[in-house]
């Protein structure tokens, strides 16, 4: 038995990685078959399998030479049985279609691996499990767009795969687009619809944006940094530190050279290490003591429905719940389809058959989302709302221009208000109006930032801001006079004569000019992974928080909502 002692001791260590409580139990007993387990080393961080010197994948001292980590894990299960709770061990090593192995020893990457598998393990596990619902769709779109499928993990860093994530900078959705960038990528964003919340449409936009950034910088990790911090800042950094970049072995090394400089915002500097750490952990969850329970894929049937139809009526016709329709269509914000043309709506798989006839058979009152009501003398917002079974804040939100008498506050008699039905009010979300971003460009000192709109050229932008094409290219580190919608450019010159006032109301379709890029405070980027990130794309992120949709409250208004009748 003596010659088996090294193997058995190593198996104890391997078993403790797959179930850390085993090591503690053996330490309490002192030994297993007379072999003492080595005491864990205090690294100053939370004790985790990733940080523990006994983690799988690293041969322990005293283990027989040539004993691989997978042989070790397999023998541990043979000896201790399947009570370890680990999934079956396979001989296949994980693979990535982007370079993570070259950077897994980077200090910040190792830091986030330790964090994700330590104190943030529960949160990361929950978010990875949520991501499994969208993973087949996202990977397919990245593959079709000519990008590495493993950029899928960017959404983990951005939002934790939450379609309803909302940041303090007003970045929204799984891919955390600002209004300006989202519209530049072809997304509809207005009071009625916000396609940044649509997992399908927003992923298509993210692929377009990331592909444009990769083409601009020739590096996937520089593209990711630009997605977070803005392409202008990354380009200027590359120009500023060009001498330091001459000896980089490959394009992706440039990010890590740039990150060593005191130039990038802290959040952007930490962003790529988070992405790499997420890819490392997610591909080998069992190695890090994580167990994932996959969700059912995001699947649906589609139907065409007339404008103005309540989501509750769609749910009833499909034989499902309003919550299920909301879950499949998070981009419809107001409890009903926008008035106007027919739209495509997702319903649960198998529920599209007979939908049209079922919807047509519903009473007209159930298929109507709003009605017009003329105010009477002495009425208040509260009394009128109560008479119609909705809240006062909901009534005000659908009628931002209602008029009151002074000083009583009663409603001016004779005005016609748009009143949503109780079913519509119950399905509406507490979502800030996407028009909260002001039109125009940001100003910082003598520099201005402009978000490129669809159809704009570099020459037209230069003329608009009283500068030259060469100057804009120089300030933004552009090698070619090629730009794309949603890109942020630093521009110089005087006032933008064509900019419109930020307070002017948008139409119900929400097609407004490019919006201001909000710049927020820097923070430890680790928090963005746990709470949802700030803004994406052109500009630095602001601190983020996740907002869970709920019934609407006062403060969000439709633009010209009265046209919805």
N, C-alpha and C positions, 0 to 999 in steps of 0.2 A: 504493500500500500504506500510505502514511502515514495516510490517513484511516481505515484499519482498525485501527490500533494500539490506540486505546482499547478497541475491542470485544474484540480478541484478548487484551489484558491482563486485561480483566474475565473472559473465558472461562477463563483460567488460574486465576484466583481461584475461580471457580465450580467448576471441575474439582477444585481442591484440597479443596473442602468435601466433594465426593462421594468423593474418595479423597485424604486428607490427605498421603499419601506423595508425590503428584505435585508439590505445592508445594515439598517439600524437594528433590526431584530437579531442579526448575527453578531453585531457588535455587543449587544446586551448579553448574549450567551457566551461571547468570548471567542468561539471558534466553531468551525465546521470540519468534522473529521480531523481535528487536531491542527487545522491550518488557520492561523489568525488572519483576519481581514485587515488590510492596511487602513490606518485612520485617514479620513478625508482631509485634504489639504485646504486650509482657509485661504481663499484668494481675495477676501475682502468684498466679494460680491455674493449675491444670493446663490445658495447651493443648488445647482441644476445639473442634469445629465450633460448639458452642453459644456458647462464650465468645469465639471468634475474630471479629474485626471483619469477616472476609470470608465469614461464613456466608451461606447462601442466605436470601432473604427481605429482605435489606438491600442496597439498591443501592449499589455501591461508587463512590468518587470517581473521576471520569474516564470512567464508563460513560455512554453516551448517554442523555439524558433519555427517560423513557417506556419503558425496557427493563425489563420486569417480571422478578421472580425466576424465574418459570417459563419465560419466554422465554429468560432467561439460561441456565438449566439445559438447556433443549432445544438451544440453539445450542452449548453446551459438548459435548454428546453428538454433535452433527452434526460438529463439528470434530475431536474426539479419539476418536470412536467409542464403541462400547458396552463397551470395555475398562475403563471407569471402574467397572463393577460396580454401577451404580445401577439401580434398577427403573425402568420406563417412567414418564415424567413425565406427569401428567394435569393437566387444566385445573381440576379440582374442588378447591376449598379445603376443608380439613377443617372439620367442624362438631361442636359439642358441645351436649348438651341440658342442660348446667348452665353457669353463667357462669364461664369461665376467662379469656377475653380481657380482661376488666376488671381482672384481677389479675396478669396475666403479667409486668408490670413491677415488681411488688412485690419488694423486695430479697431476701426469703427465698425467694420462688418462683424468682427468677432463680438464686439460690444452688443450689437443688436441681436445677434444669434443668442447670446446669453440672456438678453432682456426678453426676447420673444418666447424663449423656452423656460424662463424663470418667473419673475414677478408678473409678466404680462401673458403668461401661458394661457390662462382661461379666456382672456379677451381675444387673443390671436386664434385660439382654437375655434371659438364661436364665429369669428369672421371668416376663417378658412372654410368652415362648414357652410356658412351662408354663401360663400363664393362657389361652392360646388354646384349650386343651382344654376349659375350662369356660365360656368367654366366651359362646357362644350360650345356654346354660342360665341363666347369671347375668343376662344382659341381658333375657331373656324374663321372668324372675321379677321383676326391678325394674320392668319395663314393666307387668306385670300388677298389681303392687302400687302403681302410681301414682307411682313415683319415677323420677328421671332414670336412664337406662340407664348413663350414664357414671360413676355411683357404683360401677360394676364395679371401678374402679381403687382403691377403698378396700381391696380384698383384696390388692392389690399392696403397699400400705403396711403392712397388718396382718401378712401372712404370706408374701408372695411367691407366693400361690396354692397354698400347701402344705397339704393336708388334715391332715397329721400334725404341723404346727408345734406346738411346746410351749414355753411361756415359764417363766421362773423364778417367776412369780406363779401358775403353774398354769393359765394361759389356754391354750386348746386349739383347734386346727383352723384352717381357712382364715380364719374370721371372729373367731378369738381370743376366744371366750366363756369367762367364768368359769363354774363349775358352777352357781352360784346364778342368774346371768342366763340361762344356757342352759335350765335347768329352768323358769324363769319364762316363757320363750318356747316351752315345750312340748316340749323335747328330752328324750329318754330318756338319762340319764347314770347308770350304775351300774357294778359290777365287770365285768359281761359285755358291756355295750353302751355306747358313748359316741358319740351322734349329733352331737356337735360336730365329729367327724371325717368325717361323712357330707356330701359336697359338696352334695347335693340338700337334705337336711333342714336343714342349717346355713344355707344361703342363704335358705331360706324364713324361718327365724328371724331372720336379719339384716335382711331386708326389713321384717318386722313391727317390729323394734326401732327401726330407723332411721326408719320412717314415724311411729312414736309420738313420737320425739324431734323430728322436723320439725314435727309438729302442735303439740308443746309450745312450741317456740321460734319457729316461723314462718320459719325459715331453714335451708337445707340445710347451710351451713357451720357454723352453731352446732350443728346436730344432729350433724355429724361430730365436732366438738370434744367434745360431750357423750358420744358413743360412746367416745371415747378417755379423757376425763378425768372422766366422770360428770356427769349432768344437774344434780345439786345444786350443784356448784361453778360451772358455767356460769350457772345461774339466779341464784346469789348475786352473781356478778360483774356480771351485767346490772343487778341492783338497786343494787349499790354504785356503779356508774359510769353511772347512768341519765342524768345531766346531759350527759355526754360523748357519749351516743348519740343525743341529740335531733336533731342535724343530719345524721344518716346518710341518704344518698340512697336506699339500698335495704337490705333486711333483711340480706343477706350482708355488707354493710359492717361490721355490728356486730361480727363476729368480729375483723376487723382492728383495730378500735378497742380491743377488749378485749385483743387480743394485745400492743398497745403498752404496756399497763399491767403492772406487776410483780405479777401476780395469778395467771395460769394457770401450771400447771407447765410447765417447758420443753418437755417432750415434747408436751403438748397444744398449746402455742403453735406448734410446728413441724409439727404433724400436718396441718393444712389446706394450708399451702404445699406439703407433700409430695404431697398428693392432687392439687392443681392442676398441679404440675410433672409428675407421672406422666401425667395426662391430656394435657398438652401434648406430651410426648415420644412417648407411645404412639400418638397419632394421626398423627404425622409422623416416623416413625423414620428415613426416608431423609434428611430435612432435617438430622438430627443424626448422620448417618453410621452408623446402626444397621440391620442386616439381620436380620429375624425369619423363622424357619422355623416355620410353624404346625404344631401337633400335630393329630392326628385328634380330632374331638369326643368328649366323654364320652358314649358310647352303650352300650346294653345291652338285653338281654331280661330278664324277671323270671319267677321260678318260686317256688312255695310249698313250703317244706321243713319237716319236723317238728322240734320242739325237740330239742336235744342232738346234732344231726347234725354230725359233723366237717366242716370246710371241705374237707379232703382228699377226703372221699367225694363232696361236691358237685362238686368239680372233676373227679373221675373220671367221674361220671355225665354231666357236661356236655361231656366230651371236651376238657378244657383243663387248665391247671396250677393248683396251689394259689395260686401267686403272682398269677395273673390274677384269681382269685376275691377274694383279699385286696385287690388294687388297686381292684376295683369296689365292695368292701364294707369300707372301712377302719374302719367303726364296730364291727365284731365283733372284740373284743379278745383272746379266749382260745382261738383255734384251733378253735372250735366254736360252734354256735348255743346261746343260753341254753336251759336246760331249760324245758319247758312247752309252750306253744301253737305252732302252725305260724307261720312267719315268711316274709316276702318276701325273696328273695335275688336279687341281680343276677348274671347270667351273660353271657358275650360274645354279641354279636349273632349270631343264627342257631343258638345252642346250646340253646335251650329245647325245641325239637322232640324228642319222645321222651325227655325228661329223666326224667319220673316212672317210666317202665318201666325205664330204665337204672339209676336209683337203687335201685328195688325189687329188681333182680337182683343187686345187690352182696351179698356175704356179710354176715351180721348183725354180725360182728365189725368190719367196716370201717365200718358205719353206727352204731357205738356209740362215744361219745367218752370215757367214763369207766367204771370199774368199782370196786366196793368190795372192799377187802382188809383182813382182820383181822390185826393185828400179832402176831408170835410172840416168844417169849422169846429175848432176845439180839440181836434185830434193831436196826439203827440206821437213821437216815434215809438214809444213803448206801447201805447194803446193799440196803434195800428199793427205793430208786430204781434202783439198778443192775440188780436182778432184773427190773425192769419197763421197762428201756430208756429211762429219762428221767433228768434231772439232779436232784440233791438239792434245789436251790433251787426247781425246778418242783414237786416233791412238797410242799415246805413252803408254796408259794404257794397250792396248792389245799387245804391243810389248816392254816390259821393257828392252830388250837386243838389241834394234836397235843401229846401229853404225853410227857415224857421222865423217866426215872429219874435221881435224883441219887445219887452224883456222876458216875456212869458216862456219862450222856447217852444211854443206850439207850432205845428206845421202850418205853413201858408196854405190856405184853402185853395182847391182847384188845381193844384199841381199833380201831374200824373207820375206815379212811382212804379218801378218794376219790383214785383214781389215774388220771390222764389217760393215754391211749394215746400212744405215740411220735409218731404222726401229729398229734395234737392239740398235743402239747408243741412240735413243730417249727413249727407255724403260730401259736402264741401269741406275743404281743408283749410287749416290756419296757415296759409302760405303767403309770405310777403310778396308784394307786387314786384315782378322782375324789373319794372320800370324805375325802381329805386336808384339804379345807377344813372348818374347824370350824363347827358350827352356832351360830346366834346372831347377834349384831350386834357391830360393832366399837365400840371406845370410844377416844376421843381427847380427853383433858382432860375437860370436862364435857359434851361432845357425843357422841352415839352415831349410828351409821350403820345403817340397816335396809334390807334388800333386799325389795322388795314381792313377795309371792307371789300366785299366781293366786287370785282370789276375795276378796282383802283390800280393805277400804275405808279411806279416810283416817281416818274416825271410829274404826274398830276399832284402827288403828295408834296413834292418839292416846291412846285409853284404855289400850292395852297398855303404853305408855311414860309414862303419867301426865302427859300434856300435852294441849293443845287442837288442834283442826283448824286454827284460825287461826294458831296459833304455828308449826305445821309448814309451812303454806303460806308464811308470812312468811320462815322460815329457808331455804326452798328456792326462793323466788322464783316460786311457783306462782300463776298468774293465776286458775285455776279449781280447784275441789276434785276434779280428775280425775287419777288415777294409773294406771299399767299395770304388769303383771308384769315383773319384772326391773329395775325402776327402783330406784335408790338414793336414800333420803331421809335427811337429817340430822334426827334426833329428839332431844328433850331429856327429862330426867326421870330417875327412879330405875332400879333393876334391872328387867330384863325377867323377870317371874315365870314366864312361859310358855316361856321358852327352855329347850331341852334341853341336856344335857351333850354337849360336842363329842366326847367319847371313846366315846360309845355306838355300838355297831355298827349299820350300816344293814342292811336286808333285802336279799335278792338282787335285788329290783327297783330298789333304789337310790332309793326315794322318800323323801327326807329333808326336813327343814325348810330354810329359806333359809340359805345359808352365808355365812361371813365374807368380806368383800371384802378381799383382800390389797392392801396398799399398798407399793409398792416405791420404790427410789431413783430420783431423776431422772437422766436421761442424755440425751445428744445424740440426738434423735429420728432422725437419719440412720441410726444403726445398726439401728433397728428394721426399716427397709426391707431391709437386707442380711441380717440374721440372723433375721427373724421378730419380731413385736412382742410386747408384754407382754399385759396384760389389756385387754379391751374393755368398753365399756358403763359400768357404774356404778362409778366409782373410777379412781384414777390407775394407770397401768401400772407394772409392775416391769420391770427389765432382762430381755431375752429371749434365748433361745437356741433353736435348732431341734434337736429330738431325733429321730433317725432310728429307726424301729421296728426292733427286733431280737429275738433270742430272749430270753425272760424271764429275769431274774436275781432273786436274793433281794431281798426288800424290799416286794413288792407282794402284797397278800393279798385273796382274795375274801371277801365277807361271807356267812357261813353257806354256804360252798361245798358242804358235805356234803349240802345239799338238792338238789344237782344230779343225784343218782343216779336 
